[in-house]
């Protein structure tokens, strides 16, 4: 599914953890850094799972709650392999 301006949209409404993050990860596999992907999810676990996954991968995410009981997650991909360094490893 594609949204405005050809932005890929991953509709994971009606699925439960870990499916929304798995679908999102599959959707971004071949996209370049800087690309935007939108995830639609109604699983409450996604509120913490999606931002945690994005941080691990070096991506930025913003949440836009919807009135219908689901959330829009806008993910902007960071540079490949740009996951933040763990401060304990230095």
C-alpha positions in Angstrom: 0.0 0.0 0.0 1.3 3.5 -0.8 0.2 6.7 0.8 0.6 10.3 -0.3 3.7 11.0 -2.4 4.3 7.3 -2.8 5.3 6.7 0.9 5.0 3.0 1.7 2.2 2.3 4.2 2.3 -0.9 6.3 -1.2 -1.7 7.6 -0.7 -3.9 10.7 -4.1 -3.1 12.2 -5.7 -6.2 13.8 -2.4 -7.9 14.4 -0.6 -8.3 17.7 3.0 -8.2 18.9 5.4 -8.9 17.3 3.7 -8.8 13.9 3.6 -4.9 13.5 7.4 -4.6 14.0 8.1 -7.6 11.8 6.0 -6.2 8.9 7.7 -2.8 9.4 11.2 -4.4 9.3 10.3 -6.3 6.1 9.0 -3.1 4.5 12.1 -1.1 5.1 14.6 -3.8 4.1 15.3 -2.4 0.6 14.6 1.3 1.2 17.4 3.9 1.2 18.4 6.0 4.2 16.2 9.0 4.6 13.1 7.2 3.2 9.9 7.4 5.1 7.5 4.5 5.9 4.1 4.7 7.6 2.9 2.0 10.0 -0.8 1.7 11.0 -1.2 -0.4 14.2 -3.8 -0.9 16.9 -1.8 -3.1 19.2 -1.0 -1.3 22.4 2.4 -3.0 22.6 3.4 -1.2 19.4 3.5 2.1 21.4 6.8 0.8 23.0 7.9 -1.8 20.5 8.1 0.4 17.4 10.1 3.3 19.0 12.4 0.7 20.6 13.0 -1.0 17.3 13.6 2.3 15.6 16.2 3.4 18.2 18.0 0.0 17.9 18.2 0.5 14.1 19.1 4.2 14.1 15.7 5.4 12.7 13.5 8.2 13.8 9.8 7.7 14.6 6.9 9.9 15.4 3.5 8.8 16.7 0.2 10.3 15.6 -2.7 8.9 17.5 -6.0 8.4 15.6 -9.5 8.6 16.9 -10.5 5.2 15.6 -8.4 3.3 18.1 -5.3 2.9 16.0 -2.0 4.8 15.7 0.0 6.1 12.8 3.8 5.7 13.2 5.9 7.7 10.8 9.4 6.2 10.5 12.3 8.0 8.8 15.2 5.6 8.1 18.6 6.5 9.4 21.9 5.6 7.7 22.5 1.8 7.3 24.3 0.3 10.2 23.9 3.5 12.2 22.5 1.9 15.4 23.6 4.0 18.4 26.6 2.8 20.3 26.1 1.3 23.8 27.8 3.7 26.3 28.9 0.6 28.3 31.0 -0.7 25.4 33.5 2.3 25.5 
